[in-house]
Amino acid sequence: MDTQRCQNSEGLRVIRSLIVLGAGGHAKVVVSTARALCYHVEAIYDDDSARWGTLFMGIPVRGSLSQAEQLLGTVVAIVAIGDNATRKRVVEGFSQGMRWATLIHPRSWVDSTAEIGEGTLVCAGAIIQPETRIGRHCIINTAASVDHDCFLADFVHVAPGARVAGGVTVGEGALLGVGCSILPSCQIGAWSIVGAGAVVTRDVPSGAVVAGVPAKIVRSSEENAS
């Protein structure tokens, strides 16, 4: 932890408390970001019983996700799960009493006119440009960029190195894969997947999986449902 960053004008350490829900690989990025923001991560909760009683990045894994319910109203939490559908299910499994942290890495760039929803993670090197709105419990991953006047609905994941041009709309739960590019004003449908390295030049239907340069549909919403 950068002790100079974690000091106020009087030189006193400024530490906030946080719990993390999930102990997979994505949780490592969440913990790293939280520490850069001067949070003390008190505990981690995960449904893998083999992790209970162990340490994760030096933090105790105390029990299942449901056990965090007893902390409602007393802690701030974030869901550290990369899969969008699972992240939504975990969030909706808690009552309205849970307070969700919004983590914006100090080495990201977020324009002052951008709006970031609760529970969202903005990782190191990410860029969010003017008048963009990011929904709740989204992930703007390492070195991803979202340009001006975009709208990202809840539970979207913009993977590392993805590039979203201006005026793009992304529906709930969509995944924009590693290093993909979304051209200006495209609409990406809810719960769709843009493959790694794809270049999206036209709208993507809800539930579709697209890949390639230019991106083409490789699986439809009907096939996903089956």
Buried (B, 14 or more C-beta within 10 A) or exposed (E): BEEEEBEEEEEEEEEEEBBBBBBBEBBBBBBBBBBBBBBEBBBBBBBEEEBBEEEBBEBBBBBBBEEBBEBBEEBBBBBBBBBBEBBBBBBEBBEEEBEBBBBBBEEBBBEEEBEBBBBBBBBBBBBBBEBBBBBBBBBBBBBBBBBBBBBBBBBBBBBBBBBBBBBBBBBBBBBBBBBBBBBBEBBBBBBBBBBBBBBBBEEBBBBBBBBEEEBBBBBEBEEBEE
